[in-house]
Amino acid sequence: MRGAVAIAGLAAACAGRDAPDPGVESLELTHLAPATIVPGTRLVVTGASFVDAPWGETTLHLQGRSGARAIDVAWPATFVDFTTLGVAIDRGRLAELGGDGAFRGTATVEVVAASDHRRYRTRALPVELELRTRLAPATAALAGRGVIFVNDAIELSGDGFLLGGDEGASVVQVAGCVALQAGGACRPVAMIELPLTAIAGSRSRARFAFSPRIAGIQSGAFTGTIAVVNRQPGEAPLSAAPVDVAYDLVSPQVFSIDPPAASLGQYVLVRGGGWIGNPGDPGGEPGAVTEFELSGTLRRSGGAALPFATTLIPEVVDGRLARYVINTDDALGHALDLRGDTGELTASVTPVVSFGGDRVRGPATPIRLAIAPVKQVVYLAFAPSYVEGLRDFGLRAASAQIRDRILAACREAYRGVGIEFRTEPPSDFALFSTVELVGVDPNDQGLFGYDNSPGKDSGNLRLYDRLGGVNAQTQEDGSPGFGGVFVRSLLGFSPHPGRLARSVAGADPVFDQLFDPFRADRGGTPVSAADLAGEQPALGDGGGCPARDRARQIQCAIFALGNLIGGTVAHEVGHSLGLANPYQDGFHDPGDAPNRLMDAGDARPFLERAQLMGQGPAVFCDGEYAYLRRILPSAEPASAIARPGCS
């Protein structure tokens, strides 16, 4: 179906014309949500090949009927990412759709591309939207009986739940009485109002946390009612019929921890129930504290097991999940050198929860946690401007393949070192570095890349550098403030970069042989989705590049540009790790040696960077590689590649 939609969209745009804009040639609309619209709804538009404002003007076009009225509206859509758009619906737009009632018709996404000023359209998607000025909730079912922990998520199904934001909010009103396990009468609980959160943007499924404000934190039994209430701006509240509930509340308990091994800066997840966060945690409560008491032994690798006891205060994610960051500031970090030591903690963990003057201890649970060698996680943040910046090379359509080559180049450079490159924001590490890849150098200096983290981090003590954005601290001595990797500047390796970049001293005619077949400003034809259809094995080396046939030319260009960008990333990350000359002055290797990654920019020729014609790949010199292996140890064997000296 995707192929059919893409072809239909392309035909509407370019019959009898030049090649289509590569950013929107596969434009597709697959879904609109939610299906019920109220004032304040943010309509989520899902599809493919969406573009941000500088590269196209995007609208959502709805045509159809609302009752007897014909509807034809087009609204600006806001870019969220390449597969998601947003459209804000206010009272005026609801009226444009006919007001209260039902819209039946079609939706299309239309983009006027900045590159060629042509209008691209998706295939029309049949849609049915319910339109409501006021939305009444209805509760069909909820888990109204059973054993729960305090702060457990209670799920409801029904209809008409508000999604938050400008729509307003759905809440639950809870009232009843609690009988403590210790004995006594059922104590009345005054009505309390709690937020209700939609699940996955659905109006029919939602959840709320059974707050300790309802029945406290002691074990007992709660009997009462739960009613959903919708609160829309400027409207009177609308309520669903209350539902009877009866819950047995049990004391907090740890079920498990994971992962089984964790390193400095990594989260250890504690799963169980009954956790309550402090006000700084999501859904936290004033005066609430969740603690984990550990008692057991800690063994440094190669040493004896020694008694160990401490109390940890974790971050509470929700009532069933807490997380703790392995860090150097608490008892564990003082007992072990987390940058140099490994070991194992064998202990029992006892949850202790405090709230409202009560303090409840749960049962102890045995755990075992290995302390792993320190690891550097690096998140490569590919900005939309980076993706669109590939247009300069005629390779916008090959962004995914180039990204794969960038990752391969980075991993090859750091083989045998405890570093991990990712393309999604890490959720398992609190401490990680970020490298932003963007289109244009904001410093206006034609830099390929720049590490704008403050100072030289010999020993890689920080683990959380950000190579991107602006850093005022680095500007204090007149250094460039904006960091990251800047793809357009690489056009400087062309002897004729045009108005897009400044030619560098190492400009090489081979660059033009690689990229001129695709550069529109040089009369080339940009790579299209059709060029990439079918089996296209990625190159493992640059043999046979530059090539003569178009299919091979495309793979050569992907290989070379991926190496240019990946090598720049590896070089800038090297700076953030304390290179070159760790623990000494200077940021680059002295002089000029072949295939040395931390040489200054003008000492690193194009062919070496691109890994063509027998040159490259550039590697860390022998002393730098030994330093990296020391500060970021790895179970992977050291790379056997021959390395140049550092001096």
Secondary structure as a PSIPRED ss2 file (coil, helix, strand):
# PSIPRED VFORMAT (PSIPRED V4.0)

   1 M C   1.000  0.000  0.000
   2 R H   0.000  1.000  0.000
   3 G H   0.000  1.000  0.000
   4 A H   0.000  1.000  0.000
   5 V H   0.000  1.000  0.000
   6 A H   0.000  1.000  0.000
   7 I H   0.000  1.000  0.000
   8 A H   0.000  1.000  0.000
   9 G H   0.000  1.000  0.000
  10 L H   0.000  1.000  0.000
  11 A H   0.000  1.000  0.000
  12 A H   0.000  1.000  0.000
  13 A H   0.000  1.000  0.000
  14 C H   0.000  1.000  0.000
  15 A C   1.000  0.000  0.000
  16 G C   1.000  0.000  0.000
  17 R C   1.000  0.000  0.000
  18 D C   1.000  0.000  0.000
  19 A C   1.000  0.000  0.000
  20 P C   1.000  0.000  0.000
  21 D C   1.000  0.000  0.000
  22 P C   1.000  0.000  0.000
  23 G C   1.000  0.000  0.000
  24 V C   1.000  0.000  0.000
  25 E C   1.000  0.000  0.000
  26 S C   1.000  0.000  0.000
  27 L C   1.000  0.000  0.000
  28 E E   0.000  0.000  1.000
  29 L E   0.000  0.000  1.000
  30 T E   0.000  0.000  1.000
  31 H E   0.000  0.000  1.000
  32 L E   0.000  0.000  1.000
  33 A E   0.000  0.000  1.000
  34 P C   1.000  0.000  0.000
  35 A C   1.000  0.000  0.000
  36 T E   0.000  0.000  1.000
  37 I E   0.000  0.000  1.000
  38 V C   1.000  0.000  0.000
  39 P C   1.000  0.000  0.000
  40 G C   1.000  0.000  0.000
  41 T C   1.000  0.000  0.000
  42 R E   0.000  0.000  1.000
  43 L E   0.000  0.000  1.000
  44 V E   0.000  0.000  1.000
  45 V E   0.000  0.000  1.000
  46 T E   0.000  0.000  1.000
  47 G E   0.000  0.000  1.000
  48 A E   0.000  0.000  1.000
  49 S C   1.000  0.000  0.000
  50 F C   1.000  0.000  0.000
  51 V C   1.000  0.000  0.000
  52 D C   1.000  0.000  0.000
  53 A H   0.000  1.000  0.000
  54 P H   0.000  1.000  0.000
  55 W H   0.000  1.000  0.000
  56 G E   0.000  0.000  1.000
  57 E E   0.000  0.000  1.000
  58 T E   0.000  0.000  1.000
  59 T E   0.000  0.000  1.000
  60 L E   0.000  0.000  1.000
  61 H E   0.000  0.000  1.000
  62 L E   0.000  0.000  1.000
  63 Q E   0.000  0.000  1.000
  64 G E   0.000  0.000  1.000
  65 R E   0.000  0.000  1.000
  66 S E   0.000  0.000  1.000
  67 G C   1.000  0.000  0.000
  68 A C   1.000  0.000  0.000
  69 R E   0.000  0.000  1.000
  70 A E   0.000  0.000  1.000
  71 I E   0.000  0.000  1.000
  72 D E   0.000  0.000  1.000
  73 V E   0.000  0.000  1.000
  74 A E   0.000  0.000  1.000
  75 W E   0.000  0.000  1.000
  76 P E   0.000  0.000  1.000
  77 A C   1.000  0.000  0.000
  78 T E   0.000  0.000  1.000
  79 F E   0.000  0.000  1.000
  80 V E   0.000  0.000  1.000
  81 D E   0.000  0.000  1.000
  82 F C   1.000  0.000  0.000
  83 T C   1.000  0.000  0.000
  84 T E   0.000  0.000  1.000
  85 L E   0.000  0.000  1.000
  86 G E   0.000  0.000  1.000
  87 V E   0.000  0.000  1.000
  88 A E   0.000  0.000  1.000
  89 I C   1.000  0.000  0.000
  90 D C   1.000  0.000  0.000
  91 R H   0.000  1.000  0.000
  92 G H   0.000  1.000  0.000
  93 R H   0.000  1.000  0.000
  94 L H   0.000  1.000  0.000
  95 A H   0.000  1.000  0.000
  96 E H   0.000  1.000  0.000
  97 L C   1.000  0.000  0.000
  98 G C   1.000  0.000  0.000
  99 G C   1.000  0.000  0.000
 100 D C   1.000  0.000  0.000
 101 G E   0.000  0.000  1.000
 102 A E   0.000  0.000  1.000
 103 F E   0.000  0.000  1.000
 104 R E   0.000  0.000  1.000
 105 G E   0.000  0.000  1.000
 106 T E   0.000  0.000  1.000
 107 A E   0.000  0.000  1.000
 108 T E   0.000  0.000  1.000
 109 V E   0.000  0.000  1.000
 110 E E   0.000  0.000  1.000
 111 V E   0.000  0.000  1.000
 112 V E   0.000  0.000  1.000
 113 A E   0.000  0.000  1.000
 114 A C   1.000  0.000  0.000
 115 S C   1.000  0.000  0.000
 116 D C   1.000  0.000  0.000
 117 H C   1.000  0.000  0.000
 118 R C   1.000  0.000  0.000
 119 R E   0.000  0.000  1.000
 120 Y E   0.000  0.000  1.000
 121 R E   0.000  0.000  1.000
 122 T C   1.000  0.000  0.000
 123 R C   1.000  0.000  0.000
 124 A C   1.000  0.000  0.000
 125 L E   0.000  0.000  1.000
 126 P E   0.000  0.000  1.000
 127 V E   0.000  0.000  1.000
 128 E E   0.000  0.000  1.000
 129 L E   0.000  0.000  1.000
 130 E E   0.000  0.000  1.000
 131 L E   0.000  0.000  1.000
 132 R C   1.000  0.000  0.000
 133 T C   1.000  0.000  0.000
 134 R C   1.000  0.000  0.000
 135 L C   1.000  0.000  0.000
 136 A C   1.000  0.000  0.000
 137 P C   1.000  0.000  0.000
 138 A E   0.000  0.000  1.000
 139 T E   0.000  0.000  1.000
 140 A E   0.000  0.000  1.000
 141 A E   0.000  0.000  1.000
 142 L E   0.000  0.000  1.000
 143 A C   1.000  0.000  0.000
 144 G C   1.000  0.000  0.000
 145 R E   0.000  0.000  1.000
 146 G E   0.000  0.000  1.000
 147 V E   0.000  0.000  1.000
 148 I E   0.000  0.000  1.000
 149 F E   0.000  0.000  1.000
 150 V C   1.000  0.000  0.000
 151 N C   1.000  0.000  0.000
 152 D C   1.000  0.000  0.000
 153 A E   0.000  0.000  1.000
 154 I E   0.000  0.000  1.000
 155 E E   0.000  0.000  1.000
 156 L E   0.000  0.000  1.000
 157 S E   0.000  0.000  1.000
 158 G E   0.000  0.000  1.000
 159 D E   0.000  0.000  1.000
 160 G C   1.000  0.000  0.000
 161 F C   1.000  0.000  0.000
 162 L C   1.000  0.000  0.000
 163 L C   1.000  0.000  0.000
 164 G C   1.000  0.000  0.000
 165 G H   0.000  1.000  0.000
 166 D H   0.000  1.000  0.000
 167 E H   0.000  1.000  0.000
 168 G C   1.000  0.000  0.000
 169 A E   0.000  0.000  1.000
 170 S E   0.000  0.000  1.000
 171 V E   0.000  0.000  1.000
 172 V E   0.000  0.000  1.000
 173 Q E   0.000  0.000  1.000
 174 V E   0.000  0.000  1.000
 175 A E   0.000  0.000  1.000
 176 G E   0.000  0.000  1.000
 177 C E   0.000  0.000  1.000
 178 V E   0.000  0.000  1.000
 179 A E   0.000  0.000  1.000
 180 L E   0.000  0.000  1.000
 181 Q C   1.000  0.000  0.000
 182 A C   1.000  0.000  0.000
 183 G C   1.000  0.000  0.000
 184 G C   1.000  0.000  0.000
 185 A C   1.000  0.000  0.000
 186 C C   1.000  0.000  0.000
 187 R E   0.000  0.000  1.000
 188 P E   0.000  0.000  1.000
 189 V E   0.000  0.000  1.000
 190 A E   0.000  0.000  1.000
 191 M E   0.000  0.000  1.000
 192 I E   0.000  0.000  1.000
 193 E E   0.000  0.000  1.000
 194 L E   0.000  0.000  1.000
 195 P E   0.000  0.000  1.000
 196 L C   1.000  0.000  0.000
 197 T E   0.000  0.000  1.000
 198 A E   0.000  0.000  1.000
 199 I C   1.000  0.000  0.000
 200 A C   1.000  0.000  0.000
 201 G C   1.000  0.000  0.000
 202 S C   1.000  0.000  0.000
 203 R C   1.000  0.000  0.000
 204 S C   1.000  0.000  0.000
 205 R E   0.000  0.000  1.000
 206 A E   0.000  0.000  1.000
 207 R E   0.000  0.000  1.000
 208 F E   0.000  0.000  1.000
 209 A E   0.000  0.000  1.000
 210 F C   1.000  0.000  0.000
 211 S C   1.000  0.000  0.000
 212 P H   0.000  1.000  0.000
 213 R H   0.000  1.000  0.000
 214 I H   0.000  1.000  0.000
 215 A H   0.000  1.000  0.000
 216 G C   1.000  0.000  0.000
 217 I C   1.000  0.000  0.000
 218 Q C   1.000  0.000  0.000
 219 S C   1.000  0.000  0.000
 220 G E   0.000  0.000  1.000
 221 A E   0.000  0.000  1.000
 222 F E   0.000  0.000  1.000
 223 T E   0.000  0.000  1.000
 224 G E   0.000  0.000  1.000
 225 T E   0.000  0.000  1.000
 226 I E   0.000  0.000  1.000
 227 A E   0.000  0.000  1.000
 228 V E   0.000  0.000  1.000
 229 V E   0.000  0.000  1.000
 230 N E   0.000  0.000  1.000
 231 R E   0.000  0.000  1.000
 232 Q C   1.000  0.000  0.000
 233 P C   1.000  0.000  0.000
 234 G C   1.000  0.000  0.000
 235 E C   1.000  0.000  0.000
 236 A C   1.000  0.000  0.000
 237 P C   1.000  0.000  0.000
 238 L E   0.000  0.000  1.000
 239 S E   0.000  0.000  1.000
 240 A C   1.000  0.000  0.000
 241 A C   1.000  0.000  0.000
 242 P C   1.000  0.000  0.000
 243 V E   0.000  0.000  1.000
 244 D E   0.000  0.000  1.000
 245 V E   0.000  0.000  1.000
 246 A E   0.000  0.000  1.000
 247 Y E   0.000  0.000  1.000
 248 D E   0.000  0.000  1.000
 249 L E   0.000  0.000  1.000
 250 V E   0.000  0.000  1.000
 251 S C   1.000  0.000  0.000
 252 P C   1.000  0.000  0.000
 253 Q E   0.000  0.000  1.000
 254 V E   0.000  0.000  1.000
 255 F E   0.000  0.000  1.000
 256 S E   0.000  0.000  1.000
 257 I E   0.000  0.000  1.000
 258 D E   0.000  0.000  1.000
 259 P C   1.000  0.000  0.000
 260 P C   1.000  0.000  0.000
 261 A E   0.000  0.000  1.000
 262 A E   0.000  0.000  1.000
 263 S C   1.000  0.000  0.000
 264 L C   1.000  0.000  0.000
 265 G C   1.000  0.000  0.000
 266 Q E   0.000  0.000  1.000
 267 Y E   0.000  0.000  1.000
 268 V E   0.000  0.000  1.000
 269 L E   0.000  0.000  1.000
 270 V E   0.000  0.000  1.000
 271 R E   0.000  0.000  1.000
 272 G E   0.000  0.000  1.000
 273 G E   0.000  0.000  1.000
 274 G C   1.000  0.000  0.000
 275 W C   1.000  0.000  0.000
 276 I C   1.000  0.000  0.000
 277 G C   1.000  0.000  0.000
 278 N C   1.000  0.000  0.000
 279 P C   1.000  0.000  0.000
 280 G C   1.000  0.000  0.000
 281 D C   1.000  0.000  0.000
 282 P C   1.000  0.000  0.000
 283 G C   1.000  0.000  0.000
 284 G C   1.000  0.000  0.000
 285 E C   1.000  0.000  0.000
 286 P C   1.000  0.000  0.000
 287 G C   1.000  0.000  0.000
 288 A C   1.000  0.000  0.000
 289 V E   0.000  0.000  1.000
 290 T E   0.000  0.000  1.000
 291 E E   0.000  0.000  1.000
 292 F E   0.000  0.000  1.000
 293 E E   0.000  0.000  1.000
 294 L E   0.000  0.000  1.000
 295 S E   0.000  0.000  1.000
 296 G E   0.000  0.000  1.000
 297 T E   0.000  0.000  1.000
 298 L E   0.000  0.000  1.000
 299 R E   0.000  0.000  1.000
 300 R E   0.000  0.000  1.000
 301 S C   1.000  0.000  0.000
 302 G C   1.000  0.000  0.000
 303 G C   1.000  0.000  0.000
 304 A C   1.000  0.000  0.000
 305 A E   0.000  0.000  1.000
 306 L E   0.000  0.000  1.000
 307 P E   0.000  0.000  1.000
 308 F E   0.000  0.000  1.000
 309 A E   0.000  0.000  1.000
 310 T E   0.000  0.000  1.000
 311 T E   0.000  0.000  1.000
 312 L E   0.000  0.000  1.000
 313 I C   1.000  0.000  0.000
 314 P C   1.000  0.000  0.000
 315 E E   0.000  0.000  1.000
 316 V E   0.000  0.000  1.000
 317 V E   0.000  0.000  1.000
 318 D E   0.000  0.000  1.000
 319 G C   1.000  0.000  0.000
 320 R C   1.000  0.000  0.000
 321 L E   0.000  0.000  1.000
 322 A E   0.000  0.000  1.000
 323 R E   0.000  0.000  1.000
 324 Y E   0.000  0.000  1.000
 325 V E   0.000  0.000  1.000
 326 I C   1.000  0.000  0.000
 327 N C   1.000  0.000  0.000
 328 T C   1.000  0.000  0.000
 329 D C   1.000  0.000  0.000
 330 D C   1.000  0.000  0.000
 331 A H   0.000  1.000  0.000
 332 L H   0.000  1.000  0.000
 333 G H   0.000  1.000  0.000
 334 H H   0.000  1.000  0.000
 335 A H   0.000  1.000  0.000
 336 L C   1.000  0.000  0.000
 337 D C   1.000  0.000  0.000
 338 L C   1.000  0.000  0.000
 339 R C   1.000  0.000  0.000
 340 G C   1.000  0.000  0.000
 341 D C   1.000  0.000  0.000
 342 T C   1.000  0.000  0.000
 343 G E   0.000  0.000  1.000
 344 E E   0.000  0.000  1.000
 345 L E   0.000  0.000  1.000
 346 T E   0.000  0.000  1.000
 347 A E   0.000  0.000  1.000
 348 S E   0.000  0.000  1.000
 349 V E   0.000  0.000  1.000
 350 T E   0.000  0.000  1.000
 351 P E   0.000  0.000  1.000
 352 V E   0.000  0.000  1.000
 353 V E   0.000  0.000  1.000
 354 S E   0.000  0.000  1.000
 355 F E   0.000  0.000  1.000
 356 G C   1.000  0.000  0.000
 357 G C   1.000  0.000  0.000
 358 D E   0.000  0.000  1.000
 359 R E   0.000  0.000  1.000
 360 V E   0.000  0.000  1.000
 361 R E   0.000  0.000  1.000
 362 G C   1.000  0.000  0.000
 363 P C   1.000  0.000  0.000
 364 A C   1.000  0.000  0.000
 365 T E   0.000  0.000  1.000
 366 P E   0.000  0.000  1.000
 367 I E   0.000  0.000  1.000
 368 R E   0.000  0.000  1.000
 369 L E   0.000  0.000  1.000
 370 A E   0.000  0.000  1.000
 371 I E   0.000  0.000  1.000
 372 A C   1.000  0.000  0.000
 373 P C   1.000  0.000  0.000
 374 V C   1.000  0.000  0.000
 375 K C   1.000  0.000  0.000
 376 Q E   0.000  0.000  1.000
 377 V E   0.000  0.000  1.000
 378 V E   0.000  0.000  1.000
 379 Y E   0.000  0.000  1.000
 380 L E   0.000  0.000  1.000
 381 A E   0.000  0.000  1.000
 382 F E   0.000  0.000  1.000
 383 A C   1.000  0.000  0.000
 384 P H   0.000  1.000  0.000
 385 S H   0.000  1.000  0.000
 386 Y H   0.000  1.000  0.000
 387 V H   0.000  1.000  0.000
 388 E H   0.000  1.000  0.000
 389 G H   0.000  1.000  0.000
 390 L H   0.000  1.000  0.000
 391 R H   0.000  1.000  0.000
 392 D H   0.000  1.000  0.000
 393 F H   0.000  1.000  0.000
 394 G C   1.000  0.000  0.000
 395 L C   1.000  0.000  0.000
 396 R H   0.000  1.000  0.000
 397 A H   0.000  1.000  0.000
 398 A H   0.000  1.000  0.000
 399 S H   0.000  1.000  0.000
 400 A H   0.000  1.000  0.000
 401 Q H   0.000  1.000  0.000
 402 I H   0.000  1.000  0.000
 403 R H   0.000  1.000  0.000
 404 D H   0.000  1.000  0.000
 405 R H   0.000  1.000  0.000
 406 I H   0.000  1.000  0.000
 407 L H   0.000  1.000  0.000
 408 A H   0.000  1.000  0.000
 409 A H   0.000  1.000  0.000
 410 C H   0.000  1.000  0.000
 411 R H   0.000  1.000  0.000
 412 E H   0.000  1.000  0.000
 413 A H   0.000  1.000  0.000
 414 Y C   1.000  0.000  0.000
 415 R C   1.000  0.000  0.000
 416 G C   1.000  0.000  0.000
 417 V C   1.000  0.000  0.000
 418 G C   1.000  0.000  0.000
 419 I E   0.000  0.000  1.000
 420 E E   0.000  0.000  1.000
 421 F E   0.000  0.000  1.000
 422 R E   0.000  0.000  1.000
 423 T C   1.000  0.000  0.000
 424 E C   1.000  0.000  0.000
 425 P C   1.000  0.000  0.000
 426 P C   1.000  0.000  0.000
 427 S C   1.000  0.000  0.000
 428 D C   1.000  0.000  0.000
 429 F E   0.000  0.000  1.000
 430 A C   1.000  0.000  0.000
 431 L C   1.000  0.000  0.000
 432 F C   1.000  0.000  0.000
 433 S E   0.000  0.000  1.000
 434 T E   0.000  0.000  1.000
 435 V E   0.000  0.000  1.000
 436 E E   0.000  0.000  1.000
 437 L E   0.000  0.000  1.000
 438 V E   0.000  0.000  1.000
 439 G C   1.000  0.000  0.000
 440 V C   1.000  0.000  0.000
 441 D C   1.000  0.000  0.000
 442 P C   1.000  0.000  0.000
 443 N C   1.000  0.000  0.000
 444 D C   1.000  0.000  0.000
 445 Q C   1.000  0.000  0.000
 446 G C   1.000  0.000  0.000
 447 L C   1.000  0.000  0.000
 448 F C   1.000  0.000  0.000
 449 G E   0.000  0.000  1.000
 450 Y E   0.000  0.000  1.000
 451 D C   1.000  0.000  0.000
 452 N C   1.000  0.000  0.000
 453 S C   1.000  0.000  0.000
 454 P C   1.000  0.000  0.000
 455 G C   1.000  0.000  0.000
 456 K C   1.000  0.000  0.000
 457 D C   1.000  0.000  0.000
 458 S C   1.000  0.000  0.000
 459 G C   1.000  0.000  0.000
 460 N C   1.000  0.000  0.000
 461 L C   1.000  0.000  0.000
 462 R C   1.000  0.000  0.000
 463 L C   1.000  0.000  0.000
 464 Y C   1.000  0.000  0.000
 465 D C   1.000  0.000  0.000
 466 R E   0.000  0.000  1.000
 467 L E   0.000  0.000  1.000
 468 G C   1.000  0.000  0.000
 469 G E   0.000  0.000  1.000
 470 V E   0.000  0.000  1.000
 471 N C   1.000  0.000  0.000
 472 A H   0.000  1.000  0.000
 473 Q H   0.000  1.000  0.000
 474 T H   0.000  1.000  0.000
 475 Q H   0.000  1.000  0.000
 476 E C   1.000  0.000  0.000
 477 D C   1.000  0.000  0.000
 478 G C   1.000  0.000  0.000
 479 S C   1.000  0.000  0.000
 480 P C   1.000  0.000  0.000
 481 G C   1.000  0.000  0.000
 482 F E   0.000  0.000  1.000
 483 G E   0.000  0.000  1.000
 484 G E   0.000  0.000  1.000
 485 V E   0.000  0.000  1.000
 486 F E   0.000  0.000  1.000
 487 V C   1.000  0.000  0.000
 488 R H   0.000  1.000  0.000
 489 S H   0.000  1.000  0.000
 490 L H   0.000  1.000  0.000
 491 L H   0.000  1.000  0.000
 492 G H   0.000  1.000  0.000
 493 F H   0.000  1.000  0.000
 494 S C   1.000  0.000  0.000
 495 P C   1.000  0.000  0.000
 496 H C   1.000  0.000  0.000
 497 P C   1.000  0.000  0.000
 498 G C   1.000  0.000  0.000
 499 R C   1.000  0.000  0.000
 500 L C   1.000  0.000  0.000
 501 A C   1.000  0.000  0.000
 502 R C   1.000  0.000  0.000
 503 S C   1.000  0.000  0.000
 504 V C   1.000  0.000  0.000
 505 A C   1.000  0.000  0.000
 506 G C   1.000  0.000  0.000
 507 A C   1.000  0.000  0.000
 508 D C   1.000  0.000  0.000
 509 P H   0.000  1.000  0.000
 510 V H   0.000  1.000  0.000
 511 F H   0.000  1.000  0.000
 512 D H   0.000  1.000  0.000
 513 Q H   0.000  1.000  0.000
 514 L H   0.000  1.000  0.000
 515 F H   0.000  1.000  0.000
 516 D C   1.000  0.000  0.000
 517 P C   1.000  0.000  0.000
 518 F C   1.000  0.000  0.000
 519 R C   1.000  0.000  0.000
 520 A H   0.000  1.000  0.000
 521 D H   0.000  1.000  0.000
 522 R H   0.000  1.000  0.000
 523 G C   1.000  0.000  0.000
 524 G C   1.000  0.000  0.000
 525 T C   1.000  0.000  0.000
 526 P C   1.000  0.000  0.000
 527 V C   1.000  0.000  0.000
 528 S C   1.000  0.000  0.000
 529 A C   1.000  0.000  0.000
 530 A H   0.000  1.000  0.000
 531 D H   0.000  1.000  0.000
 532 L H   0.000  1.000  0.000
 533 A C   1.000  0.000  0.000
 534 G C   1.000  0.000  0.000
 535 E C   1.000  0.000  0.000
 536 Q C   1.000  0.000  0.000
 537 P C   1.000  0.000  0.000
 538 A C   1.000  0.000  0.000
 539 L C   1.000  0.000  0.000
 540 G C   1.000  0.000  0.000
 541 D C   1.000  0.000  0.000
 542 G C   1.000  0.000  0.000
 543 G C   1.000  0.000  0.000
 544 G C   1.000  0.000  0.000
 545 C C   1.000  0.000  0.000
 546 P C   1.000  0.000  0.000
 547 A C   1.000  0.000  0.000
 548 R C   1.000  0.000  0.000
 549 D C   1.000  0.000  0.000
 550 R H   0.000  1.000  0.000
 551 A H   0.000  1.000  0.000
 552 R H   0.000  1.000  0.000
 553 Q H   0.000  1.000  0.000
 554 I H   0.000  1.000  0.000
 555 Q H   0.000  1.000  0.000
 556 C H   0.000  1.000  0.000
 557 A H   0.000  1.000  0.000
 558 I H   0.000  1.000  0.000
 559 F H   0.000  1.000  0.000
 560 A H   0.000  1.000  0.000
 561 L H   0.000  1.000  0.000
 562 G H   0.000  1.000  0.000
 563 N H   0.000  1.000  0.000
 564 L H   0.000  1.000  0.000
 565 I H   0.000  1.000  0.000
 566 G H   0.000  1.000  0.000
 567 G H   0.000  1.000  0.000
 568 T H   0.000  1.000  0.000
 569 V H   0.000  1.000  0.000
 570 A H   0.000  1.000  0.000
 571 H H   0.000  1.000  0.000
 572 E H   0.000  1.000  0.000
 573 V H   0.000  1.000  0.000
 574 G H   0.000  1.000  0.000
 575 H H   0.000  1.000  0.000
 576 S H   0.000  1.000  0.000
 577 L C   1.000  0.000  0.000
 578 G C   1.000  0.000  0.000
 579 L C   1.000  0.000  0.000
 580 A C   1.000  0.000  0.000
 581 N C   1.000  0.000  0.000
 582 P C   1.000  0.000  0.000
 583 Y C   1.000  0.000  0.000
 584 Q C   1.000  0.000  0.000
 585 D C   1.000  0.000  0.000
 586 G C   1.000  0.000  0.000
 587 F C   1.000  0.000  0.000
 588 H C   1.000  0.000  0.000
 589 D C   1.000  0.000  0.000
 590 P C   1.000  0.000  0.000
 591 G C   1.000  0.000  0.000
 592 D C   1.000  0.000  0.000
 593 A C   1.000  0.000  0.000
 594 P C   1.000  0.000  0.000
 595 N C   1.000  0.000  0.000
 596 R E   0.000  0.000  1.000
 597 L C   1.000  0.000  0.000
 598 M C   1.000  0.000  0.000
 599 D C   1.000  0.000  0.000
 600 A C   1.000  0.000  0.000
 601 G H   0.000  1.000  0.000
 602 D H   0.000  1.000  0.000
 603 A H   0.000  1.000  0.000
 604 R C   1.000  0.000  0.000
 605 P C   1.000  0.000  0.000
 606 F H   0.000  1.000  0.000
 607 L H   0.000  1.000  0.000
 608 E H   0.000  1.000  0.000
 609 R H   0.000  1.000  0.000
 610 A H   0.000  1.000  0.000
 611 Q C   1.000  0.000  0.000
 612 L C   1.000  0.000  0.000
 613 M C   1.000  0.000  0.000
 614 G C   1.000  0.000  0.000
 615 Q C   1.000  0.000  0.000
 616 G C   1.000  0.000  0.000
 617 P C   1.000  0.000  0.000
 618 A C   1.000  0.000  0.000
 619 V E   0.000  0.000  1.000
 620 F C   1.000  0.000  0.000
 621 C C   1.000  0.000  0.000
 622 D H   0.000  1.000  0.000
 623 G H   0.000  1.000  0.000
 624 E H   0.000  1.000  0.000
 625 Y H   0.000  1.000  0.000
 626 A H   0.000  1.000  0.000
 627 Y H   0.000  1.000  0.000
 628 L H   0.000  1.000  0.000
 629 R H   0.000  1.000  0.000
 630 R H   0.000  1.000  0.000
 631 I H   0.000  1.000  0.000
 632 L C   1.000  0.000  0.000
 633 P C   1.000  0.000  0.000
 634 S C   1.000  0.000  0.000
 635 A C   1.000  0.000  0.000
 636 E C   1.000  0.000  0.000
 637 P C   1.000  0.000  0.000
 638 A C   1.000  0.000  0.000
 639 S C   1.000  0.000  0.000
 640 A C   1.000  0.000  0.000
 641 I C   1.000  0.000  0.000
 642 A C   1.000  0.000  0.000
 643 R C   1.000  0.000  0.000
 644 P C   1.000  0.000  0.000
 645 G C   1.000  0.000  0.000
 646 C C   1.000  0.000  0.000
 647 S C   1.000  0.000  0.000
